[in-house]
Amino acid sequence: MTASRLLRVGLAVALCALLPACNITQRLADMGEAPKLTPIENPQAQKGYQPVALPMPSPEPSTKLANSLWRPGARAFFKDQRAARVGDIVTVVVNIADKATANNASNRTRATTETAGLTNLLGTEVNSATGTSSGSAIENIFRGATPGSLVNGTSTSSYAGAGKIQRDETVTSQIAAIVTQVLPNGNLVVQGRQEVRVNYEVRELLISGVVRPEDITATNTVEHTKIAEARISYGGRGQLMDVQQPRYGTQLFDIIFPF
């Protein structure tokens, strides 16, 4: 194998290693099999997990009332069955219906004409042999040139662009999330993950954010619109998604091609 061929192979391997989507080995291992589901793991033990830190009010001292069954700060006389501690489960109701429409159009036209001549320049328009204007030095140097029209340039450019975006997205689902953290003011940090595999396609629904205990209903559910710093992801992976994705070479070409 020549040095140039080794260099090309090395560059291809290095480029493949640098691409995040280059999972050829994993795809070859899963050939003919359904996509594997993600194992259940502790969210706090996952790589990149960071506890949420938000501005908190000053803690209020707990006071006890003599001869009273009511506890200050309690939301009910009996024990509350809603999620309130780390490890509790709360059901998040996702009902997203987004619509967006945008139209853009632009036109640009430009025409430029330039003409330049050199009829007099330090006597070069006079024939040095005869002393007359006929047969000037410029004409002798540039055969057939006319001093009055040495430069004549014309430029014309035209551009027209049109763009249209029409989006209509609807996601309706329910997902059980786990309380991973209780903030000092009582708000709950929740995180949930749901995977459904149908034949050779896996659908994933991820959600995380901060929930007020007061927004959790008596049935231990909360709407996604009441989750602060909500992060909702709905997608999939499998054979159908692989077909819908452009090849790595096409994606790389679209990234590095400047036009």
Secondary structure, 3 states (H helix, E strand, C coil): CCHHHHHHHHHHHHHHHHCCCCCHHHHHHCCCCCCCCCCCCCHHHCCCCCCCCCCCCCCCCCCCCCCCCCCCCCCCCCCCCCCCCCCCEEEEEEEEEEEEEEEEEEEEEEEEEEEECCCCCCCCCCCCCCCCCCCCHHHHHCCCCCHHHCEEEEEEEEEEEEEEEEEEEEEEEEEEEEEEEECCCCCEEEEEEEEEEECCEEEEEEEEEEECHHHCCCCCEEEHHHEEEEEEEEEEEEHHHHHHCCCHHHHHHHHHCCC
